[in-house]
Amino acid sequence: MDHRGRPCKRHNETEYLLRTISHRFKRIMDGNFQKYELTGVQANILFYLNFQKDAPIQKDLENYFQVSHPAITGILSRLKEKNMVDFVENPKDKRCKCIIITDKGKQLVKTIIKKGKALHDTTFSNFSAEEKATLTTLLKKMLTNIENIEERKNAADD
């Protein structure tokens, strides 16, 4: 809607919808975890660490969450200040540390996992199993296309 309440034309409705969903989902996630003094990103990192068999290194988190080294460093630093994560010696490479979730972090994950499930269930409440599968397939195709664009750009920059 424009400022007068009329429907406005969008140049690319799909891109608009993806941006809007992403923005609103982040706002909801941040709001859900605010009472625990966590952002949605911090909560996602705790979930990730909680369900990993082997303790990852920082580079693993950078790759999985597609964030820069400085960004993940800041997030992990804040989680360490809150006693949610710790750094331990990496037995495979002494130059880098493994990241582990602390008992306090594990307890928090147990508490907030219900909120995550409720958000997921509400988000997809009016989707059939087939629609969810189709959406996942289409989003994977889109992600592959974007990765190809990035690879071509990086190759051209070399």
Secondary structure, DSSP 8 states (H G I E B T S, - for coil): --TTS-----S-HHHHHHHHHHHHHHHHHHHHHGGGT--HHHHHHHHHHHT-SS--BHHHHHHHHT--HHHHHHHHHHHHHTTSEEEEE-SS-TTSEEEEE-HHHHHHHHHHHHHHHHHHHHHTTT--HHHHHHHHHHHHHHHHHHHHHHHHHHHHH-
